[in-house]
Amino acid sequence: MSLPEGYGYIPSSLITIGWVLVWQFYMVGKYRKKAGIEYFQLYAEKAGVKDSTAALRLNCMQRAHQNTLEQAPVVLVSTVVAGLKYPALAAAMCAAYSLTRVVYTIRYKSGKPKRVRMYGSVVSHLSILGLLFTATYVAFQLFPPC
């Protein structure tokens, strides 16, 4: 089996997830410093969050980063598999995922996550579902006949 024309879009879209994660990692460190939370404590304590906006924003930033880390394996694998038949579509959905993770993170780290995270969350979840359904369809197409 050879790679389809346009498969070169796949690595370009996948690498955007790496850049989003590096940026989020940097932002977690920045907010950790502002909140005065030492490594290896992942989050500020609940009592600290009530007294400190910086602690609340650290927790929001850390949660946005964790959320992206939780979803990244599904996006990575689905993009590679979906790209075997539909490279432009898979790359576009992967890039949309990365872009919406940036929007999600910017809004979520505001310290008002319940109010502002919806747009980035909905679109990134639609991207994940699109990739997963497309990858599943491609996987069944590639399955050898019995």
Secondary structure as GFF3:
##gff-version 3
##sequence-region A 1 146
A	DSSP	alpha_helix	9	35	.	.	.	ID=ss1
A	DSSP	alpha_helix	46	51	.	.	.	ID=ss2
A	DSSP	alpha_helix	53	82	.	.	.	ID=ss3
A	DSSP	alpha_helix	87	108	.	.	.	ID=ss4
A	DSSP	alpha_helix	113	116	.	.	.	ID=ss5
A	DSSP	alpha_helix	118	142	.	.	.	ID=ss6
###
